[in-house]
Amino acid sequence: MRMAITPADRTRTSEFAIFARLLSNHKGDMSPRLARYMLTLGFNVAEQARMHELAVRNQDGRLSADEHDELMNYVKAGHLLALLHSKARKALKKRKVS
């Protein structure tokens, strides 16, 4: 018999959650060159404008289901980018201290 999947299970098995665990499981240090590159990654102006538009429309309750999915994809990508930036800053700081 198969158990029902709960919302918490879906959160732990989302693409973002799985990839975040992969990054956390890595034992090696990020090279300074890779860390500096990671810190250059970000959303371009058009993407930032689209995210803002979607966020405003979401607050007004005017998003279609597809637009809501798009907004959530931007949110997940933003969280992943923040995680990568954090790991990059940590790697660079560790190099300066060592």
C-alpha positions as CSV (number, residue, x, y, z in Angstrom):
1,M,0.0,0.0,0.0
2,R,1.3,3.4,-0.9
3,M,1.1,6.3,1.5
4,A,-0.4,9.6,0.5
5,I,2.0,12.4,-0.3
6,T,1.6,15.4,2.0
7,P,2.3,19.0,1.2
8,A,5.5,18.8,3.4
9,D,6.6,15.8,1.3
10,R,6.1,17.8,-1.9
11,T,8.2,20.7,-0.4
12,R,11.1,18.3,0.4
13,T,10.9,16.8,-3.1
14,S,10.6,20.0,-5.2
15,E,13.3,20.6,-7.8
16,F,14.6,23.4,-5.6
17,A,14.7,21.4,-2.4
18,I,16.6,18.5,-4.1
19,F,19.1,20.8,-5.8
20,A,19.7,22.7,-2.5
21,R,20.4,19.4,-0.8
22,L,22.9,18.6,-3.6
23,L,24.7,21.8,-3.0
24,S,24.7,21.3,0.7
25,N,26.1,17.8,0.4
26,H,29.1,18.9,-1.5
27,K,32.2,18.6,0.7
28,G,34.8,20.4,-1.5
29,D,35.4,24.1,-1.4
30,M,34.3,26.3,-4.3
31,S,37.2,27.8,-6.1
32,P,37.6,31.6,-5.8
33,R,37.3,31.9,-9.6
34,L,33.9,30.0,-9.5
35,A,32.8,31.9,-6.5
36,R,33.4,35.3,-8.2
37,Y,31.6,34.0,-11.3
38,M,28.6,32.9,-9.2
39,L,28.4,36.4,-7.7
40,T,28.0,37.9,-11.2
41,L,24.8,35.8,-11.9
42,G,21.5,37.5,-11.6
43,F,18.3,38.4,-13.3
44,N,18.5,40.9,-16.2
45,V,16.4,44.1,-16.3
46,A,13.6,42.6,-18.4
47,E,13.3,39.6,-16.0
48,Q,13.3,42.0,-13.0
49,A,10.5,44.0,-14.6
50,R,8.5,40.9,-15.3
51,M,8.9,39.7,-11.7
52,H,7.8,43.1,-10.5
53,E,4.7,43.1,-12.8
54,L,3.8,39.6,-11.7
55,A,4.2,40.4,-8.0
56,V,2.0,43.5,-8.3
57,R,-0.7,41.7,-10.2
58,N,-0.5,38.9,-7.6
59,Q,-1.0,41.3,-4.8
60,D,-4.1,42.6,-6.7
61,G,-5.3,39.0,-7.2
62,R,-5.1,39.4,-11.0
63,L,-2.9,36.5,-12.0
64,S,-3.9,33.6,-14.2
65,A,-2.9,30.1,-13.1
66,D,-0.1,30.2,-15.7
67,E,1.2,33.5,-14.5
68,H,1.1,32.3,-10.9
69,D,3.2,29.3,-11.9
70,E,5.6,31.7,-13.7
71,L,5.9,33.8,-10.6
72,M,6.6,30.8,-8.4
73,N,9.3,29.7,-10.9
74,Y,10.9,33.1,-10.5
75,V,10.7,32.8,-6.7
76,K,12.3,29.3,-6.8
77,A,15.0,30.5,-9.1
78,G,15.6,33.5,-6.9
79,H,16.0,31.3,-3.8
80,L,18.5,29.1,-5.7
81,L,20.4,32.2,-6.8
82,A,20.5,33.4,-3.2
83,L,21.8,30.0,-2.1
84,L,24.6,30.1,-4.7
85,H,25.5,33.6,-3.8
86,S,25.7,32.7,-0.1
87,K,27.9,29.7,-0.8
88,A,30.1,31.9,-3.1
89,R,30.5,34.6,-0.4
90,K,31.3,31.9,2.2
91,A,33.9,30.4,0.0
92,L,35.6,33.7,-0.7
93,K,35.5,34.6,3.0
94,K,37.0,31.3,4.0
95,R,39.9,31.9,1.5
96,K,40.6,35.3,3.1
97,V,40.7,33.9,6.6
98,S,42.8,30.8,5.8
